[in-house]
Amino acid sequence: MQLLDVFEMAKDRKKGQRRMDLFRRENLDTWILCFPPGDVQRMHNHPSDRTYYVLTGRGIMKGLNETHELSPGKIISIPAHEYYEGSNPYDEPMILLGNSHKATARRCKGWRATKRDR
């Protein structure tokens, strides 16, 4: 087991550092994202599903066709390959706890699940 204090880690991050990895396991990554006031993460996507849980602060998660307000205690799920951007237009920092499974070759572009794989 490994125990970490994410709030202490967030305080100790380097200037301009948004992502801090917490755990990198064979099939699961866990990290925190720190958005200072006014920060905007460009529109992007990933080859695997992501979830973000709001630890502190408020922000906005925008997709191509939807926008969601984020606040402490809220969790958002973003499917693989879906474009999104996170932002913090507010006057206090926002910290998100993120995780995703690592994409495997067959889960990348063009792969479709069969009954056997589900």
GIGILIN-V147024 format. One record per backbone hydrogen bond with DSSP energy under -0.5 kcal/mol. NH is the residue of the N-H (numbers start at 1). CO is the residue of the C=O. E is the energy in kcal/mol with one decimal. If there is no record, write none. Layout:
# GIGILIN-V147024
NH	CO	E
NH	CO	E
This chain:
# GIGILIN-V147024
6	4	-0.7
9	5	-2.2
10	6	-2.3
11	7	-1.7
12	8	-1.7
13	10	-0.9
17	14	-2.2
18	16	-0.6
20	32	-2.4
22	30	-2.8
23	30	-1.9
25	28	-3.0
29	100	-2.9
30	23	-2.6
31	98	-2.4
32	20	-2.3
33	96	-2.5
34	18	-2.6
35	33	-0.6
35	94	-3.2
36	34	-0.6
38	88	-3.1
39	36	-2.2
41	86	-3.4
42	40	-0.5
44	84	-2.2
50	78	-2.5
51	99	-1.9
52	76	-2.5
53	97	-2.7
54	74	-2.8
55	53	-0.7
55	95	-2.7
56	95	-1.4
59	70	-1.7
60	87	-2.6
61	68	-2.5
62	60	-0.5
62	85	-2.9
63	66	-3.4
64	83	-0.7
68	61	-2.5
70	59	-3.3
73	54	-2.3
74	71	-2.2
76	52	-2.7
78	50	-3.2
79	77	-0.5
81	46	-3.4
82	79	-1.7
84	44	-2.4
85	62	-2.2
87	60	-2.2
88	39	-2.7
94	35	-2.5
95	56	-1.9
96	33	-2.7
97	53	-3.0
98	31	-3.1
98	96	-0.6
99	51	-1.8
100	29	-1.9
102	27	-1.0
107	104	-1.3
108	104	-0.5
108	105	-1.1
111	108	-2.1
117	114	-0.8
118	114	-1.0
118	115	-0.6
